Amino acid sequence: MKKAFLLMALLCVSTLFFAQTTTQTAMLKHGDNISVYYGLDAFVEANAVAQNGDIITLSSGTFNPTTITKAITLRGAGCVSDAELMSFPTTITGRVYATIPELENALTIEGVYFETEFAVPEHGSLLSPTFIRCNFGGVSGGYESIMNHALFINCRIKSFFSLHIENTTFNNCVIWESYRQPGYGSGGDVLPVINVYNSFMVMVGTHDNLFAYNSIISSGGTHVNNNSQQDAHSMAYNCIGILNEESIFGCPNFNCWDYNNYADVFESFTGEDYDWTTEPLILKGSIAAHCLGDDGTQVGIYGGTIPYNARPTYMTPYRSTVDHQSTPDGKLKVNIEVINEGK
């Protein structure tokens, strides 16, 4: 049963802001100072004045995109809708760019649905970003840009284009279309590595230096290529291969399993009419019991140490009520219920 945690707060009447409940809000925290912005451009305005280390918290609703140039922490209300809990996603429309070249600062984003694409602009660089429980219409980098050491945890990505996206790690993610362009990255001399743990990935085109662990990999007729560049190689460990032309996906593999179609592996998923934002991708009972990773848990997004969960790790507002009468000292009692990881 889903539950909500109850928080109690006393707010002065003069500062009460719950009248803004129908408006998107962005709360910017800079040290001990908090500023609140409203409307479609709330994120744009908060981001414009943010500094390295600041936290921007977005409400549910739709926001206009902008370019992120500071190592902020961006938090949303999540990427799922729940009518029972009256919980709705934080969605950013349009392409969001990010470029933060400093090694000592890193971007962290959680609980945001990027409807179109998240990208590094031409000649820009983004080092060591972390994305947690986000949805992406696409993730990409241009010919003259670089994204290095990116970490994706519990994310869903419709299209991942790895041109100049180096040394990426996916943990318990869904990557519906992974495009790979061999020969790019690190000046073309060393192919970037992609590590995939407890994830579901559909490959499009040739892939090199892909290391898959406890994952489900589908090529749909393509395969990993170990010969397109000297010293390029890929490996799979404890993985399920689906729709692959040759064993698992054409690379050295250890303790792996091959299946001919999605229906053999998943409870309901057949690959048709796929909704990449919500498809649960639950394994059949026999598959979950038989296909185990090196840690003894099932392969795929619900195994490993961080099983897939769509809701943010922090508490997000659920609903609030305000007393009709103020206290003798001129304050109103406000009840705020929040959701934490689906409870």
DRENLO-165480 format. One record per residue (C-alpha): residue in three letters; x, y, z. Coordinates in steps of 0.1 Angstrom, whole numbers, padded with zeros to 4 digits, always signed. Layout:
DRENLO-165480
ALAXYZ;...
END
This chain:
DRENLO-165480
MET+0000+0000+0000;LYS+0013+0034-0009;LYS+0017+0058+0020;ALA+0026+0094+0024;PHE+0048+0109+0051;LEU+0033+0139+0069;LEU+0053+0170+0077;MET+0040+0198+0098;ALA+0050+0234+0093;LEU+0041+0268+0106;LEU+0043+0296+0080;CYS+0036+0333+0085;VAL+0006+0345+0067;SER+0026+0372+0050;THR+0050+0347+0034;LEU+0024+0320+0025;PHE+0030+0309-0011;PHE+0005+0281-0016;ALA-0016+0304-0038;GLN+0010+0296-0064;THR+0000+0259-0066;THR-0012+0262-0102;THR+0022+0277-0113;GLN+0055+0260-0120;THR+0081+0269-0094;ALA+0119+0267-0093;MET+0135+0271-0059;LEU+0171+0282-0059;LYS+0192+0274-0028;HIS+0224+0293-0025;GLY+0240+0287+0008;ASP+0214+0296+0034;ASN+0195+0319+0009;ILE+0164+0306-0010;SER+0148+0323-0040;VAL+0116+0312-0057;TYR+0108+0317-0094;TYR+0075+0311-0111;GLY+0061+0302-0145;LEU+0073+0285-0177;ASP+0107+0303-0174;ALA+0112+0296-0138;PHE+0141+0272-0145;VAL+0156+0296-0170;GLU+0156+0324-0145;ALA+0169+0303-0116;ASN+0196+0288-0137;ALA+0207+0323-0150;VAL+0218+0334-0115;ALA+0229+0300-0100;GLN+0265+0294-0090;ASN+0286+0263-0087;GLY+0272+0241-0058;ASP+0237+0257-0058;ILE+0206+0235-0058;ILE+0176+0242-0080;THR+0144+0223-0072;LEU+0116+0222-0098;SER+0080+0215-0091;SER+0058+0192-0112;GLY+0049+0208-0145;THR+0064+0219-0178;PHE+0094+0242-0180;ASN+0112+0260-0209;PRO+0148+0248-0217;THR+0181+0266-0212;THR+0219+0260-0212;ILE+0235+0249-0180;THR+0270+0263-0175;LYS+0273+0259-0137;ALA+0279+0227-0116;ILE+0245+0228-0100;THR+0223+0201-0085;LEU+0190+0200-0104;ARG+0161+0182-0088;GLY+0126+0175-0102;ALA+0095+0158-0090;GLY+0102+0127-0110;CYS+0092+0113-0144;VAL+0060+0094-0136;SER+0024+0102-0131;ASP+0003+0087-0103;ALA-0034+0097-0101;GLU-0038+0081-0067;LEU-0010+0101-0052;MET-0017+0132-0074;SER+0020+0131-0085;PHE+0031+0145-0119;PRO+0064+0147-0137;THR+0088+0176-0140;THR+0092+0180-0178;ILE+0116+0203-0197;THR+0106+0209-0232;GLY+0131+0216-0260;ARG+0168+0208-0261;VAL+0188+0214-0229;TYR+0225+0220-0234;ALA+0252+0217-0207;THR+0288+0226-0208;ILE+0309+0225-0176;PRO+0346+0219-0183;GLU+0361+0222-0148;LEU+0372+0189-0133;GLU+0366+0201-0097;ASN+0329+0207-0104;ALA+0303+0183-0115;LEU+0266+0185-0126;THR+0240+0163-0109;ILE+0204+0159-0121;GLU+0177+0138-0107;GLY+0140+0133-0113;VAL+0136+0153-0145;TYR+0120+0143-0178;PHE+0139+0159-0208;GLU+0112+0156-0234;THR+0134+0163-0264;GLU+0172+0160-0258;PHE+0200+0166-0234;ALA+0232+0175-0253;VAL+0266+0190-0251;PRO+0269+0220-0275;GLU+0296+0222-0302;HIS+0330+0230-0287;GLY+0316+0224-0253;SER+0326+0198-0227;LEU+0308+0181-0198;LEU+0329+0162-0173;SER+0317+0136-0148;PRO+0280+0144-0148;THR+0256+0122-0128;PHE+0220+0116-0139;ILE+0196+0098-0115;ARG+0161+0086-0123;CYS+0157+0109-0153;ASN+0140+0103-0187;PHE+0156+0115-0218;GLY+0142+0118-0253;GLY+0178+0118-0264;VAL+0214+0122-0251;SER+0240+0133-0276;GLY+0273+0152-0282;GLY+0284+0169-0314;TYR+0315+0164-0336;GLU+0334+0192-0316;SER+0321+0185-0281;ILE+0328+0159-0254;MET+0309+0143-0226;ASN+0333+0123-0204;HIS+0328+0099-0175;ALA+0290+0103-0174;LEU+0271+0082-0149;PHE+0234+0072-0155;ILE+0215+0055-0126;ASN+0179+0043-0130;CYS+0174+0064-0162;ARG+0154+0058-0193;ILE+0168+0070-0226;LYS+0150+0068-0259;SER+0181+0076-0280;PHE+0217+0076-0270;PHE+0242+0088-0296;SER+0277+0081-0284;LEU+0297+0103-0308;HIS+0324+0119-0285;ILE+0306+0106-0254;GLU+0334+0088-0236;ASN+0337+0063-0208;THR+0300+0062-0199;THR+0285+0040-0172;PHE+0248+0029-0171;ASN+0235+0013-0139;ASN+0199-0003-0140;CYS+0189+0018-0171;VAL+0168+0014-0202;ILE+0185+0026-0234;TRP+0161+0019-0262;GLU+0183+0030-0291;SER+0221+0031-0286;TYR+0239+0045-0316;ARG+0276+0041-0318;GLN+0301+0058-0342;PRO+0334+0038-0341;GLY+0366+0057-0344;TYR+0355+0088-0325;GLY+0365+0099-0290;SER+0399+0107-0275;GLY+0411+0120-0309;GLY+0401+0088-0326;ASP+0431+0069-0312;VAL+0414+0052-0283;LEU+0378+0042-0285;PRO+0356+0054-0255;VAL+0344+0026-0232;ILE+0307+0021-0224;ASN+0300+0000-0192;VAL+0265-0014-0189;TYR+0254-0029-0156;ASN+0219-0045-0150;SER+0204-0026-0179;PHE+0183-0032-0210;MET+0200-0019-0242;VAL+0190-0021-0278;MET+0220-0015-0301;VAL+0217+0002-0335;GLY+0247-0001-0357;THR+0283-0012-0348;HIS+0294-0010-0312;ASP+0330-0013-0299;ASN+0344-0013-0264;LEU+0311-0021-0249;PHE+0313-0041-0217;ALA+0280-0055-0205;TYR+0274-0071-0171;ASN+0242-0087-0159;SER+0223-0070-0186;ILE+0198-0076-0214;ILE+0213-0067-0248;SER+0193-0067-0281;SER+0209-0059-0314;GLY+0178-0063-0337;GLY+0201-0076-0365;THR+0233-0057-0357;HIS+0261-0069-0335;VAL+0292-0057-0316;ASN+0322-0054-0339;ASN+0356-0063-0325;ASN+0375-0057-0357;SER+0367-0021-0368;GLN+0397-0006-0350;GLN+0429-0021-0336;ASP+0427-0029-0299;ALA+0389-0024-0299;HIS+0371-0051-0280;SER+0339-0058-0262;MET+0327-0084-0237;ALA+0295-0096-0220;TYR+0292-0113-0186;ASN+0260-0129-0173;CYS+0239-0113-0200;ILE+0208-0122-0220;GLY+0210-0116-0257;ILE+0178-0111-0278;LEU+0174-0109-0315;ASN+0211-0113-0321;GLU+0225-0127-0353;GLU+0254-0145-0336;SER+0260-0157-0301;ILE+0249-0130-0275;PHE+0261-0101-0298;GLY+0292-0111-0316;CYS+0318-0107-0289;PRO+0335-0129-0262;ASN+0309-0137-0236;PHE+0308-0156-0204;ASN+0278-0173-0188;CYS+0253-0157-0212;TRP+0220-0168-0226;ASP+0205-0163-0261;TYR+0168-0159-0269;ASN+0150-0153-0302;ASN+0124-0127-0292;TYR+0113-0104-0264;ALA+0082-0125-0255;ASP+0105-0154-0244;VAL+0122-0132-0218;PHE+0096-0106-0205;GLU+0062-0111-0190;SER+0043-0089-0214;PHE+0068-0070-0236;THR+0069-0081-0273;GLY+0087-0051-0287;GLU+0056-0037-0304;ASP+0039-0005-0295;TYR+0067+0001-0270;ASP+0065+0031-0246;TRP+0101+0036-0235;THR+0090+0059-0206;THR+0068+0033-0188;GLU+0074-0002-0200;PRO+0081-0022-0168;LEU+0103-0048-0186;ILE+0096-0075-0159;LEU+0112-0108-0165;LYS+0093-0140-0167;GLY+0095-0160-0135;SER+0115-0188-0150;ILE+0140-0163-0166;ALA+0144-0143-0134;ALA+0152-0175-0115;HIS+0175-0189-0141;CYS+0194-0159-0156;LEU+0214-0146-0126;GLY+0242-0121-0124;ASP+0275-0125-0106;ASP+0258-0112-0074;GLY+0231-0139-0075;THR+0203-0114-0084;GLN+0183-0115-0117;VAL+0198-0098-0147;GLY+0182-0067-0160;ILE+0170-0035-0145;TYR+0155-0050-0113;GLY+0186-0069-0102;GLY+0219-0057-0088;THR+0224-0033-0059;ILE+0203-0004-0072;PRO+0171-0020-0087;TYR+0152+0004-0110;ASN+0128+0028-0094;ALA+0113+0058-0112;ARG+0107+0080-0082;PRO+0134+0104-0069;THR+0155+0093-0039;TYR+0145+0125-0020;MET+0111+0135-0007;THR+0088+0154-0032;PRO+0056+0173-0023;TYR+0024+0153-0026;ARG-0003+0177-0013;SER-0008+0204+0013;THR-0037+0218+0033;VAL-0039+0251+0052;ASP-0060+0257+0083;HIS-0088+0283+0079;GLN-0080+0302+0110;SER-0046+0316+0122;THR-0031+0310+0156;PRO-0031+0338+0182;ASP+0004+0348+0171;GLY-0008+0354+0135;LYS+0004+0321+0119;LEU-0013+0294+0099;LYS-0008+0257+0103;VAL+0002+0240+0071;ASN+0001+0202+0066;ILE+0025+0191+0038;GLU+0025+0154+0027;VAL+0055+0142+0007;ILE+0063+0111-0013;ASN+0096+0092-0009;GLU+0105+0066-0035;GLY+0069+0057-0042;LYS+0056+0057-0006;
END
